[in-house]
Amino acid sequence: MTGWDLFLAALAAFLLTHMIPARPAVRGWLIGTLGRTGYFAAYSLVSLTVLGWLIIAAANAPYVEVIPPLILFRWLPVLIMPVVCWLAIAGLSIQNPFSFGGLGHRPFDPENPGILRTTRQPILVALLLWAVAHLLANGSLSHVILFGLFAGFAGMGMVLIDRRNVRVMGPEWHRLSRNTARLSLRAPLPWPRPWVWLTAIATYAVVFHLHEAVIGLSPLP
């Protein structure tokens, strides 16, 4: 297979591993079989594995420049990834009736929505920030396709998930979401617990340390 063939195969695998579990019947069966914690753990592991393959395939595709390699753009992932890690860990750590999440044991409290006061979709916002930062830092055609699709997926996902929830939840949507936002600059209420911050810092450190070994490119400009 050529570089482009491997890239397209990895892209197809990534899309399928996200589209199929997203179907309500499939997701319900998986949660019933694996348990809620087991489902999210398995889903995260598979997603990260396929994502790693896709990123490596994009790096090995033929180089076609689309965005000039400006030094400012090369610094963006280094500066933005701590926020990305924090958003992702904070989103996974709570029960989120509006989107992804569910590892938290406390039921959702609409009076104290936590990170959902900032965004109902913390994981999708993390994906959007990650994608935009890496798109600008890696301006080849394969990376523009890769990260552009991720950014589009995240942006459209935030809108489509809200629309689906309004339709499915009915009046309950207004009661539960009244102190939340699709995306805002409001601070979380309450702020995530200290272990979320520590886990985010540790995750960033691991990603930064392994980036060159796994991806083949230093995260530093």
Residue pairs with C-beta under 8 A, 6 or more apart in sequence:
1 9
3 57
3 60
3 61
3 62
4 61
4 62
4 142
6 57
6 60
6 61
7 54
7 57
7 58
7 60
7 61
7 142
7 146
9 57
10 50
10 53
10 54
10 56
10 57
10 58
11 54
11 57
11 145
11 146
11 149
13 50
13 53
13 54
14 50
14 51
14 53
14 54
17 46
17 47
17 50
18 47
20 26
21 27
21 30
21 43
27 39
30 39
30 42
30 43
31 39
34 42
36 102
37 103
40 92
40 102
40 103
44 92
52 214
54 146
55 146
55 215
56 214
56 215
56 216
57 142
58 138
58 140
58 142
58 143
58 145
58 146
59 142
59 143
59 215
59 216
59 217
61 140
61 141
61 142
62 142
63 140
63 141
64 140
64 141
64 142
65 139
65 140
65 141
66 139
66 140
66 141
66 144
67 73
67 135
67 136
67 139
67 144
68 139
69 139
71 221
73 136
73 137
73 139
74 137
74 221
75 137
75 221
76 133
76 136
76 137
77 130
77 133
77 134
77 137
77 219
78 208
78 219
78 220
78 221
79 133
80 129
80 130
80 133
81 130
81 133
81 204
81 207
81 208
81 219
82 200
82 201
82 204
83 126
83 129
84 126
84 129
84 130
84 133
85 126
85 200
85 201
85 203
85 204
85 207
86 192
86 196
86 197
86 200
87 115
87 119
87 122
87 123
87 125
87 126
87 129
88 122
88 123
88 126
88 200
88 203
89 192
89 196
89 199
89 200
89 203
90 114
90 115
90 122
90 188
90 192
90 196
90 200
91 99
91 100
91 101
91 115
91 121
91 122
91 123
91 126
92 100
92 101
92 102
92 103
92 123
93 101
93 103
93 104
93 192
93 193
93 196
94 101
94 102
94 103
94 104
94 106
94 108
94 114
94 115
94 116
95 101
95 102
95 104
95 105
95 106
95 107
95 108
96 102
96 108
96 116
96 120
96 122
97 108
97 169
97 176
98 116
98 120
98 121
98 161
98 162
98 165
98 176
98 177
98 180
99 120
99 121
99 123
99 124
99 161
100 121
100 123
100 124
101 122
101 123
108 116
108 176
110 175
110 176
110 177
110 178
110 179
110 180
111 179
112 189
112 190
113 179
113 180
113 188
113 189
114 188
114 189
114 190
114 191
114 192
115 122
115 188
115 192
116 122
116 180
116 188
117 179
117 180
117 181
117 184
117 186
117 187
117 188
117 189
118 181
118 183
118 184
118 185
118 186
118 187
118 188
119 125
119 158
119 180
119 181
119 182
119 183
119 184
120 158
120 161
120 162
120 177
120 180
120 181
120 182
121 154
121 157
121 158
121 161
121 182
121 183
124 154
124 157
124 158
124 161
125 154
125 158
125 183
127 150
127 151
127 153
127 154
128 150
128 151
128 154
128 155
130 150
131 147
131 148
131 150
131 151
131 154
132 147
132 151
134 143
134 147
135 143
135 144
135 146
135 147
135 148
135 151
138 147
158 182
158 183
159 182
162 182
165 173
165 177
166 173
169 176
179 189
208 219
211 217
211 218
211 219
212 218
212 219
